[in-house]
C-alpha cells in the first residue's frame, strides 16, 4: 500500500480508527494472556527525540519489542540533527535503514518536512501543535470503559495546547461534542483549528463546561518548553483545577483523564485523579497497546 503517515489525528478516517481500535483490543488481550504476537519480526523502529519523554519512549520501545521487532533510540544530543543536519537529509537517510519512524519534536512543520522526505511511515510522538497518539489512547480508553464515544460530551479544562487540537480533530472524526474552557490569553488559535464550530462549544467558566460531560480531561498548566511562564500561568489558571465540585456537574458515570505527568493541587485535585472516576493508569497503559496496533497497521496494512 502507499506510505501512510500519522502526523495528526485527522490523517486517519473513522474506518481506519475503528480497525486500529479492534486490533488494539486483540493485541491488549494477547498481552494480558502472555500470548506472543510478533507480526513485526525483523522490522525496525527508529525513535527520534528532540523533546524528552517518559511514556512516549517507553510505550514505543516496549511495544516494538513486544511485536517482535527492534527499536532504536536517537536524540538530538547524539545524532546529526542536533548539529544542524537538514531535516530532509536526515529523513532520507534514516528511512533507508528502518521500517518505520517515530518523531517527537517541536513545530509540526518539522515532522511534516520529515515525512515528506521519508520512504517509510512516520508517526507523530508529539509536536507543539498535536499529540495524536495520546488522544487515540484516550479515545480507546473511553470506548473500553463505556462503549461508543459517538454522541458523547468531552470537557477540556485548561489551555489550548497540542492535546486540545488533537481532541478537536477526534471530535470531528468520532462524532462527539467537545466542551472547551480555557483561561483568558490561553485560548484557541484559529489558525490551528481545523474543524468547524459544530464540533465544539467554548465556555467562559470551566465548571459550566463540565455540565453533563461524559469525560472530563485536562493537562498540566505549564507544558514542556513554557517553564519560564510558570508563575504567570499559575495566576491565570486560578479556578481551572478539576476538583470534586466540577466532577459533580458531569454525568454520574463520567470518567476523568489526564495524559500525565500530573500536578495534584494545580490542574487536578488529588481526590479526583486518585478517585473512583479516574482512569489515568489505564489511559497510560493504553498508549502501549494503541501504538502497537498503529505500528502494525502502518507497516503491514490490514491483517
FENFENMO-V411585 format. One line per field, one symbol per residue. psi: psi as a letter, one per 20 degrees, with the letter a starting at -180 (. if undefined). A space follows every 10 residues. Layout:
psi = ???
This chain:
psi = qqpprnhrhi hqrgggghgh gghggghggg ghjkpqnlik pjqpppoooi qrqfhggghg ggghghjiaq pppprihkri hijjpqgggg ggggiijahq pppoaeqhhg hggghijqir qppoiprhhq mhhghghggg ggghhiaqip irppppoarn ahgghhhghh ghgilrqopp oqqpikapoh iiojqriiiq ppphphhhhi ojqippqarq horpikhijg ghghghjpij poahgghhir qhkqqpqpiq qqnpieiqqh ighjahipkh hggghigggh hghgggghgi ap.
